Amino acid sequence: MKIFVTGGAGFIGKWLIRCLPTDAEIVIVDSIDEQVHKSQSEFAPEQLERALCIKADIRDQDAYASAMEGSDVIVHLASQTGTGQSMYEISKYIQHNVDGTAKLLEVISKLLHKPRRIVLTSSRAVYGEGAFTNGSSVQYSKGRNLEDLQSGKWEIYDNGQELSPLPMKEDYLPNPTSIYGLTKLWQEQLISNYAQNQNIDYTIFRLQNVYGPEQELRNPYTGIIGIFTSLITQKGEVELFEDGKMTRDFVYVKDVAMALKAAIYYQNDLSTIINVGSGKATSLLELVNLIANVAGKDLKINYSGRFRVGDIRHAVADMSRYVDVFSEFQPTSLEEGMVSYLKWYFEQDPLSHGALIESLAEMEKKKLLLTSK
Ligand SMILES: NC(=O)c1ccc[n+]([C@@H]2O[C@H](COP(=O)([O-])OP(=O)(O)OC[C@H]3O[C@@H](n4cnc5c(N)ncnc54)[C@H](O)[C@@H]3O)[C@@H](O)[C@H]2O)c1
């Protein structure tokens, strides 16, 4: 099996490469983007030993076209991933995520032997605010309105009635509220459209919030668990946006790597979209209390009333399609995952909060981080 992985030097990529069988031939193409790779400017020795590593942007087709020949499966992980940042560095997100995917598909189209399958890591961001119910029917929110948010009305309402969030199913309507989400939807559509026309199988995974050891701590645009952990362990105080009751589905990185591996080796045709999450909603308030608990720290919570424009209120995956396809689903519990994460975290150099403060100031300046009245 020859497996070609874009973005393989990133957080999820490292875990994936590690769990692939030793008889698999692996090629990685990764630009080692400096926003993500703060502590290294080259591939890690572990990756150089295991794979043919090409340091290149996926838009630079000549850098990797010949190395892709003979690949059985292409795993496309390379992306810019900061939701907040995507709201002002718009063309950067279009260039890397959309044009990058287009360029990758052009390289595939020129191969002498086409791959059997393309696997994409898309995101739950394509759902946007998601689906809700008033008890009788499924309703979609167009996104929360600014006036409501400014007056501290955080939930989703229909004619004054508060709606309950539904676990997201893959066939619910996509409706991204961020540029990042839009680019992930375009990646999905580019790949499914191209693959169907070329008779290539594909798997699109919509990942929820992935966390775990080795997530870059110095990238202030992603990884909420890293940010909370450093604030809790160093300052004993954390700011929660809105009222802290927004929910997310936190999925442990090893579970994501195992899902990717299952898709790479899946024998039958797939050509479908599949959620990858834990299937459990956790509020950010519960999350920070859990982190403080596992770290053995006292915690002061600062409810600042600030909110990010484009943030969604609730997210949880419906995992039934995953179970139908792969039969097995035994997600790592958040408690178990946090124990492993904190063990790793305490072995790292303490984080300076300068970059985080700067990124929030930048968002405030651009009116993407506001305060309710
Ligand atoms: N981590 C999450 O919570 C999460 C959630 C949903 C979806 N995803 C998706 O999973 C994938 C991997 O995410 P991750 O958390 O490992 O991110 P990451 O930033 O750690 O890894 C992405 C890798 O892609 C590389 N890269 C970026 N642009 C590139 C380009 N133009 N050419 C070549 N390489 C490039 C970066 O150097 C990096 O190594 C992404 O597609 C992301 O959208 C991640």
The ligand as a MOL file (V3000), in Angstrom:
LIG
                    3D

  0  0  0     0  0            999 V3000
M  V30 BEGIN CTAB
M  V30 COUNTS 44 48 0 0 0
M  V30 BEGIN ATOM
M  V30 1 N -7.5500 19.9260 14.6820 0
M  V30 2 C -8.8620 20.0610 14.5990 0
M  V30 3 O -9.5490 20.3030 15.6070 0
M  V30 4 C -9.5710 19.8730 13.2780 0
M  V30 5 C -10.9730 19.8990 13.2580 0
M  V30 6 C -11.6340 19.7660 12.0440 0
M  V30 7 C -10.9110 19.5590 10.8750 0
M  V30 8 N -9.5520 19.5370 10.9290 0 CHG=1
M  V30 9 C -8.8310 19.3670 9.6580 0
M  V30 10 O -7.8340 18.3570 9.8200 0
M  V30 11 C -6.6920 18.6770 9.0210 0
M  V30 12 C -5.4280 18.6180 9.8410 0
M  V30 13 O -5.5590 19.5070 10.9280 0
M  V30 14 P -4.4350 19.6430 12.0570 0
M  V30 15 O -5.1450 19.9450 13.3270 0
M  V30 16 O -3.4950 18.5080 11.9860 0 CHG=-1
M  V30 17 O -3.7550 20.9910 11.5640 0
M  V30 18 P -2.2100 21.3870 11.5350 0
M  V30 19 O -2.1960 22.8480 11.2640 0
M  V30 20 O -1.5080 20.8690 12.7370 0
M  V30 21 O -1.6810 20.5850 10.2730 0
M  V30 22 C -1.8630 21.0530 8.9600 0
M  V30 23 C -0.5560 20.8450 8.2300 0
M  V30 24 O -0.7260 21.3190 6.9030 0
M  V30 25 C 0.4290 22.0590 6.5290 0
M  V30 26 N 0.0180 23.0000 5.4890 0
M  V30 27 C -0.8020 24.0770 5.6060 0
M  V30 28 N -0.9820 24.6650 4.4270 0
M  V30 29 C -0.2510 23.9420 3.5180 0
M  V30 30 C -0.0470 24.0250 2.1170 0
M  V30 31 N -0.6190 24.9860 1.3820 0
M  V30 32 N 0.7530 23.1060 1.5300 0
M  V30 33 C 1.3450 22.1230 2.2520 0
M  V30 34 N 1.1800 21.9850 3.5790 0
M  V30 35 C 0.3780 22.8820 4.2010 0
M  V30 36 C 0.9350 22.7030 7.7990 0
M  V30 37 O 2.3270 22.9820 7.7410 0
M  V30 38 C 0.6100 21.6260 8.8280 0
M  V30 39 O 1.6990 20.7750 9.0560 0
M  V30 40 C -6.9850 20.0380 8.3860 0
M  V30 41 O -7.4840 19.8090 7.0880 0
M  V30 42 C -8.0810 20.6220 9.2410 0
M  V30 43 O -8.9020 21.5080 8.5060 0
M  V30 44 C -8.8640 19.6900 12.0950 0
M  V30 END ATOM
M  V30 BEGIN BOND
M  V30 1 1 1 2
M  V30 2 2 2 3
M  V30 3 1 2 4
M  V30 4 1 4 5
M  V30 5 2 4 44
M  V30 6 2 5 6
M  V30 7 1 6 7
M  V30 8 2 7 8
M  V30 9 1 8 9
M  V30 10 1 8 44
M  V30 11 1 9 10
M  V30 12 1 9 42
M  V30 13 1 10 11
M  V30 14 1 11 12
M  V30 15 1 11 40
M  V30 16 1 12 13
M  V30 17 1 13 14
M  V30 18 2 14 15
M  V30 19 1 14 16
M  V30 20 1 14 17
M  V30 21 1 17 18
M  V30 22 2 18 19
M  V30 23 1 18 20
M  V30 24 1 18 21
M  V30 25 1 21 22
M  V30 26 1 22 23
M  V30 27 1 23 24
M  V30 28 1 23 38
M  V30 29 1 24 25
M  V30 30 1 25 26
M  V30 31 1 25 36
M  V30 32 1 26 27
M  V30 33 1 26 35
M  V30 34 2 27 28
M  V30 35 1 28 29
M  V30 36 1 29 30
M  V30 37 2 29 35
M  V30 38 1 30 31
M  V30 39 2 30 32
M  V30 40 1 32 33
M  V30 41 2 33 34
M  V30 42 1 34 35
M  V30 43 1 36 37
M  V30 44 1 36 38
M  V30 45 1 38 39
M  V30 46 1 40 41
M  V30 47 1 40 42
M  V30 48 1 42 43
M  V30 END BOND
M  V30 END CTAB
M  END
